[in-house]
């Protein structure tokens, strides 16, 4: 009986969530976002815009961040943390994606 209640609670939690049906999205960063963050944390440490080397460095950092960071629904994250089997199944699905399409 407890399993049914837990499952119903999970469904209701998702339907009321502002992330409903969009549980995960890549985070978006631009070189300008990184420049502002760096300038706010260490004033004067970031050279002004126009320095080609720094622009390339910040653009590379922004691309790397977008490819490795994910913004996700707290309910989805909690489910992955509490159910290692679910996380493993998702991982295997993603690793075999090209085989299944």
Residue pairs with C-beta under 8 A, 6 or more apart in sequence:
10 75
10 79
13 75
14 20
14 75
17 73
17 75
19 72
19 73
19 75
19 76
22 73
23 72
23 73
23 75
23 76
24 70
24 71
24 72
24 73
24 76
25 70
25 71
25 72
26 66
26 67
26 69
26 70
26 71
27 65
27 66
27 69
27 70
27 71
28 66
29 61
29 62
29 65
29 66
30 62
31 55
31 58
31 59
31 61
31 62
33 62
34 58
34 61
34 62
34 65
35 46
35 49
35 58
38 45
38 46
39 45
39 46
46 54
47 54
49 55
79 86
80 86
80 87
80 90
81 87
93 100
